[in-house]
Amino acid sequence: MIDTEPLDLNVPLLIGFGITGQAVARALADHGHVPVIVDDRPNDDTRRVASELGIRLVESPDKAQLASEVRSATVVLPSPGVPDHHPIFELARHVGCPVASEFDLARGWDDRPLVAITGTNGKTTVTMMVTDALRRTGLAVEAVGNTEVPLVSAITDTTTDVFVVEASSFRLAHSQAFAPDVAVWLNFSPDHLDAHATLEAYTAAKASIWANAGSATISIVNAADSVVAAHQPKVGTIVSFGRSESDWRVEGDALVGPGFSMSTASIARRQPHDLANAAAAAATARAAGANDAAISSMLEHFTGLAHRVEFVLEHEGIRWFNDSKATVPHATLAAVGGFDSVVLIAGGRNKGLDLSELAQAVPPVRAVIATGDAGQEIADAFGDLVPIHPASSMPEAIDQAVAVAASGDVVLLSPACTSYDWYPNYKARGDDFRLLVQTRFAS
């Protein structure tokens, strides 16, 4: 385990004042520390909260103003999503001011068990699955982190037995002392290259989930992912999934683990990526204290989350699915892999990723509806492999899909891109798709 000095919270400098920044400010105030806030895009809400807390808000500072604030600070606490190219990081390095995360604060203030889950895809799903299994065991559990509840807020509830933390790369990148008791890395593929300086920086952020692993740490490792496997810790207990010889695996028509076996036919979601999530969730829940009956019950009843290969409806033998959460090619490839014949709706705004790997989706993809700012990139990725049908709006994309699809097909919205050209977030995109489909085929 890496030894780290306790954070000096005499003059904390918060960068960004959204949901997490506000939660951190309140938590610092509750512990007797008065932060300074820097916000590049302040609004009436941030000004109101800062005023209520009696905290100085520095609005849209230039580099000289920011440098002055850093020189006075004892620690910099960036909000999740502050990009690597933000000048705060260069300035902090220059004066030797440490950078830390809300995870570090929470771990310093609370020592209850932590389960942390990271990965390019599947974090939220596996977090909810593990939380469900632990609750079915009888534990008081809170799902936190990259959710609506930051960890620093959740620890104020003294009745919680264990926290299941969805750990994004943005939070992990600046964590120094975060040491979860059970640490999970689900998978890796390029992502967030619009925020992380390089692919190597993104990889390092993910790998830091194991940076402070010790002899008591239980690490859940996707042995089928070469990047994940290469970074597994050399201390503590390693529990693997993903390969035929892994501790948790699909064996014939059963999901098996040490002393555990369950027919895959009894698992509510059982496409290939669902079974990988099931193995990871079962391994994690067991390590965190769930009993086998609770794990089985969770797998039997967990039907998934909205916008993640979410079944919308079937009409004239054509099934429609909403996978708007798929904002990287890796997620789209995982989604199409569960079907035999797919009309794919893809596109949006690319976040600096190479979309050419989408060509691996043929088959089962037999036609593509290319949408949004990245429509031409989507078309170029598939080339002449399948027919490409451009669409300039979601209603037009659905019209195109109706014209192309036939009985036995799946129409799958799995964009491989962000939503920010047409929508404020992936949820709004998925909601619009779902509503348009349901309205069109309403009986």
Secondary structure, DSSP 8 states (H G I E B T S, - for coil): ---------SSEEEE--SHHHHHHHHHHHHTT---EEEESS--HHHHHHHHHHT-EEEES--HHHHHHHHHH-SEEEE-TT--TTSHHHHHHHHHT--B--HHHHHHHH--S-EEEEE-SSSHHHHHHHHHHHHHHHT--EEEEESSSS-HHHHTT-TT-SEEEEE--HHHHTT-SS---SEEEE-------TTTSSSHHHHHHHHHGGGTT--TT-EEEEETT-HHHHHT--SSSEEEEESSTTSSBEEETTEEEETTEEEEGGGSS--SHHHHHHHHHHHHHHHHHT--HHHHHHHHHH----TTSSEEEEEETTEEEEE-TT--SHHHHHHHHTT-SSEEEEEESB--S--GGGGGGGTTTEEEEEEESTTHHHHHHHHTTSS-EEEESSHHHHHHHHHHH--TT-EEEE--SSBSTTTSSSHHHHHHHHHHHHHHHT--
